[in-house]
């Protein structure tokens, strides 16, 4: 069974940092792009970042460029999101998601999400 | 950035009826569109991609279509079941980054 389990969400002050983790199991992790998608409370979905199979290619939505960094450890079947200089507008549930086809473009498996709250 | 506009925002439908959801792209995305279903408190679920292929395990009452222009897409849910009441999002993957989602359509019980 495919599983994605996020962790690391917390309450953090504006300007603070947080590192999210996503542990994958039940599939060949090294074959798949992985993404982070977020959802602010009561709002829609927003793609945040993705990373290719060997970690050599990353992409970000403009609003997080220079502040967030996506990475992966294939030995640990895990993907990470380092979030720095956090703002109130980064408050959201953060999901990690798997692309099924190797192109980083759609999401066929999702984690349960982890809540990040940025507030003083 | 490609903007996706979904309509209507809310659709009230009786069980057993059909629902037609629309997604319009600000420029052509070809066939590179997907639909997701999200129920309260749950992660989204991939329903349709490509834009007519159902994801694994998705019932045949869900169907997707697209216009030749690559800007107009429709998700149709035939004979709505109780488990189909949810929010549906479209997403384009033609021109990225960024990958973008529409604002969602809530399908509620009439």
Interface residues (C-beta under 8 A of the other chain):
Chain A: X35 X37 X44 X45 X46 X47 X50 X59 X60 X61 X62 X95 X103 X105 X106 X107 X108 X110 X111 X112 X113
Chain B: X32 X34 X36 X38 X43 X44 X45 X46 X49 X55 X56 X89 X91 X93 X96 X97 X98 X99 X100 X101 X102 X103 X104
